[in-house]
Amino acid sequence: MTQEMLEIKKRQDALWFVFPNSISMYNCREIENRIMSVLDSQPTGMRIVVDFSPVVNLFSSGIGLLIRLRKKVSEMNGYICLVNVQEKTKKLISDCHLDRVFDVFATDVEYEISQKDIVRNKLFGEKIGFVFAAIPENGTCRINLSGYLTSDHDLSHFRDFVPDATLSRFIFDLENLDLMDSTGIAVFVQLLMKIKKVGGVSVAYGANEIITDLINLVSINELIDLCQDENAAIDFIKQRK
């Protein structure tokens, strides 16, 4: 059913994904699996357009989907942008600082003009680097870390993030965090300590073997717990509070 809601079409030399009206943890994995299977059959350097015209609600899982999609397209040396983005969604994307890694167009016309004028995204062909996004949702702060949490990337948004003291639960999505160095670990620990100071509880899921080993190595188990997947993290943190 979800696959029918996700429209896929070709326009000129770009592949368009038209998202459904709502993207949440209940449908985002199925949408992602369909998109990734299509991308696996595409040539490198492909232009990808995500059309938000039907989207009314974009939740933290949808933000995570966008970040994973951006990473996939980057690995293919492709270009990705968002079009027909309504103000509510545009504000969320901006608040998560994702307008730094996506070109965002309010209409199809804006997008077409940008392509005709050969205004290309400045990140075209570059690696994803590091992306930090924090989204408050239903009394919980959902934090997505993606790419390389290392000293050679801009970590300022992560370092300067101030936890909302009115939120008691912080869930970290580490599925697309590839690497941390000593600087990244230090910034990560600083944030966990900030969360603990305001009375919050932290849990993470999706960490790869390298990230898991690093977290265990620096012995921050009292600051954060690791879970296998998103549902387990949600259940665990509910029990903690």
C-alpha positions as CSV (number, residue, x, y, z in Angstrom):
1,M,0.0,0.0,0.0
2,T,2.8,2.4,0.9
3,Q,4.5,1.7,-2.4
4,E,1.4,2.8,-4.2
5,M,1.5,6.1,-2.2
6,L,5.1,6.7,-3.2
7,E,5.1,7.9,-6.8
8,I,8.2,7.5,-8.9
9,K,8.6,9.1,-12.2
10,K,11.2,10.5,-14.7
11,R,11.2,14.1,-15.7
12,Q,13.8,15.1,-18.3
13,D,17.0,13.7,-16.9
14,A,16.0,13.5,-13.3
15,L,14.4,10.9,-11.2
16,W,11.5,12.2,-9.1
17,F,10.2,10.6,-5.8
18,V,6.8,12.1,-4.8
19,F,6.4,11.4,-1.1
20,P,3.1,10.6,0.5
21,N,1.2,13.1,2.7
22,S,2.7,11.8,6.0
23,I,6.1,10.2,6.7
24,S,6.5,8.6,10.1
25,M,8.2,5.6,11.8
26,Y,5.2,3.5,10.6
27,N,5.8,3.9,6.9
28,C,9.3,5.3,6.4
29,R,11.1,2.0,6.2
30,E,8.9,0.6,3.5
31,I,9.3,3.9,1.6
32,E,13.0,3.8,2.0
33,N,13.3,0.2,0.9
34,R,11.4,1.0,-2.3
35,I,13.6,4.1,-3.0
36,M,16.9,2.3,-2.3
37,S,16.0,-0.6,-4.6
38,V,15.3,1.9,-7.4
39,L,18.5,3.8,-6.8
40,D,20.5,0.6,-6.9
41,S,19.6,0.3,-10.5
42,Q,20.5,3.9,-11.5
43,P,23.8,5.1,-13.0
44,T,26.2,7.2,-11.0
45,G,25.8,11.0,-11.2
46,M,22.0,10.7,-11.2
47,R,19.8,13.8,-10.4
48,I,17.2,13.0,-7.7
49,V,14.3,15.3,-6.9
50,V,12.2,14.7,-3.8
51,D,8.7,16.2,-4.4
52,F,7.0,17.3,-1.1
53,S,3.8,18.6,-2.7
54,P,1.5,16.0,-1.0
55,V,3.4,16.2,2.4
56,V,1.5,17.5,5.3
57,N,3.4,15.9,8.2
58,L,7.1,15.2,8.4
59,F,8.2,13.5,11.6
60,S,11.7,12.6,12.9
61,S,11.7,9.3,11.0
62,G,11.2,11.3,7.8
63,I,14.1,13.5,8.6
64,G,16.2,10.3,9.1
65,L,15.0,9.0,5.8
66,L,16.1,12.2,4.0
67,I,19.6,12.0,5.6
68,R,20.0,8.4,4.6
69,L,18.8,9.3,1.1
70,R,21.3,12.2,0.9
71,K,24.1,9.8,1.9
72,K,23.1,7.2,-0.7
73,V,23.0,9.8,-3.5
74,S,26.3,11.3,-2.4
75,E,27.9,7.9,-2.6
76,M,26.6,7.7,-6.2
77,N,28.2,11.0,-7.0
78,G,24.7,12.3,-7.7
79,Y,22.7,15.4,-6.9
80,I,19.6,15.6,-4.7
81,C,17.2,18.5,-4.0
82,L,13.7,19.0,-2.4
83,V,10.9,20.7,-4.3
84,N,7.4,21.9,-3.5
85,V,8.3,22.3,0.2
86,Q,5.6,24.0,2.2
87,E,6.5,26.5,4.9
88,K,5.9,24.2,7.8
89,T,8.1,21.5,6.4
90,K,10.7,24.1,5.2
91,K,11.0,25.5,8.8
92,L,11.6,22.0,10.2
93,I,14.2,21.3,7.6
94,S,15.8,24.7,8.4
95,D,15.6,24.1,12.1
96,C,17.5,20.8,11.6
97,H,20.1,22.7,9.5
98,L,19.4,20.4,6.6
99,D,19.1,23.4,4.3
100,R,22.9,23.3,4.4
101,V,23.0,19.9,2.6
102,F,19.9,20.1,0.4
103,D,18.8,22.6,-2.2
104,V,15.2,23.4,-1.2
105,F,12.8,24.9,-3.8
106,A,9.3,26.1,-3.0
107,T,8.0,25.2,-6.5
108,D,8.8,23.2,-9.6
109,V,9.4,26.4,-11.4
110,E,12.2,27.5,-9.0
111,Y,13.8,24.1,-9.5
112,E,13.6,24.2,-13.3
113,I,15.0,27.8,-13.4
114,S,17.9,26.7,-11.2
115,Q,18.7,23.9,-13.6
116,K,18.4,26.0,-16.7
117,D,20.8,28.5,-15.2
118,I,23.2,25.7,-14.3
119,V,23.0,26.6,-10.6
120,R,24.2,23.4,-9.1
121,N,24.3,22.5,-5.5
122,K,27.6,23.4,-4.0
123,L,27.8,19.9,-2.4
124,F,27.4,18.2,-5.8
125,G,29.8,15.3,-5.9
126,E,31.1,15.8,-2.4
127,K,30.8,13.4,0.5
128,I,28.2,13.9,3.1
129,G,30.6,15.0,5.8
130,F,28.7,15.4,9.1
131,V,25.0,16.1,9.6
132,F,23.3,16.8,12.9
133,A,19.6,17.1,13.3
134,A,17.5,17.5,16.5
135,I,13.7,17.3,16.3
136,P,11.4,17.6,19.3
137,E,8.5,15.2,18.9
138,N,5.8,14.1,21.4
139,G,7.8,15.0,24.5
140,T,11.0,13.4,23.1
141,C,14.0,14.9,21.3
142,R,15.0,12.8,18.4
143,I,18.6,13.4,17.4
144,N,20.1,12.1,14.1
145,L,23.9,11.9,13.6
146,S,25.1,11.0,10.2
147,G,28.5,10.8,8.4
148,Y,31.8,11.5,10.1
149,L,31.8,13.0,13.6
150,T,35.4,14.1,13.3
151,S,37.6,17.2,13.7
152,D,37.9,17.9,10.0
153,H,34.1,18.6,9.7
154,D,32.0,21.4,11.0
155,L,30.6,20.3,14.4
156,S,29.5,23.7,15.5
157,H,25.7,22.9,15.5
158,F,26.3,19.8,17.4
159,R,28.7,21.4,19.9
160,D,26.4,24.4,20.5
161,F,23.2,22.5,20.8
162,V,21.4,23.2,24.1
163,P,19.0,20.5,25.3
164,D,15.4,21.6,26.0
165,A,14.9,21.2,29.8
166,T,11.2,20.6,29.2
167,L,12.1,17.3,27.3
168,S,13.0,14.4,29.4
169,R,13.8,11.8,26.7
170,F,16.5,12.0,24.1
171,I,16.8,9.3,21.4
172,F,19.9,9.2,19.2
173,D,19.7,7.6,15.7
174,L,23.2,6.4,14.9
175,E,22.4,4.2,11.9
176,N,24.3,6.5,9.5
177,L,27.1,7.6,11.8
178,D,30.1,6.0,10.2
179,L,33.0,7.3,12.3
180,M,34.0,9.3,15.4
181,D,37.4,10.5,16.4
182,S,38.6,11.9,19.7
183,T,37.2,15.3,19.0
184,G,33.8,13.8,18.0
185,I,33.7,11.6,21.1
186,A,34.4,14.7,23.3
187,V,31.6,16.7,21.7
188,F,29.3,13.7,22.0
189,V,30.1,13.2,25.7
190,Q,29.6,17.0,26.3
191,L,26.1,16.8,24.9
192,L,25.2,13.7,26.9
193,M,26.4,15.5,30.1
194,K,24.3,18.5,29.2
195,I,21.3,16.2,28.8
196,K,21.9,14.6,32.2
197,K,22.3,18.0,33.8
198,V,18.8,19.0,32.8
199,G,17.4,15.7,34.0
200,G,17.1,14.0,30.7
201,V,17.7,10.4,29.8
202,S,19.6,9.4,26.6
203,V,19.3,6.2,24.5
204,A,20.8,5.4,21.1
205,Y,20.1,2.8,18.4
206,G,21.7,1.6,15.2
207,A,25.3,2.1,16.1
208,N,27.8,0.1,14.0
209,E,30.5,-2.0,15.5
210,I,33.1,0.8,15.4
211,I,30.8,3.3,17.1
212,T,29.7,0.7,19.7
213,D,33.3,-0.2,20.6
214,L,34.2,3.5,21.0
215,I,31.2,4.2,23.2
216,N,32.1,1.2,25.4
217,L,35.8,2.2,25.4
218,V,35.1,5.6,26.9
219,S,32.8,4.1,29.4
220,I,29.8,6.4,29.1
221,N,27.3,3.8,29.9
222,E,25.9,5.9,32.7
223,L,25.2,8.7,30.2
224,I,23.6,6.7,27.4
225,D,22.2,3.2,26.7
226,L,22.5,1.4,23.4
227,C,19.6,-0.5,21.8
228,Q,19.4,-2.5,18.6
229,D,16.7,-0.7,16.8
230,E,14.3,2.3,17.0
231,N,11.4,0.4,18.6
232,A,13.6,-1.1,21.3
233,A,15.0,2.4,22.0
234,I,11.5,3.8,22.4
235,D,10.4,1.0,24.7
236,F,13.6,1.2,26.8
237,I,13.4,4.9,27.4
238,K,9.7,4.8,28.3
239,Q,10.6,2.3,31.0
240,R,13.4,4.4,32.3
241,K,11.1,7.4,32.8
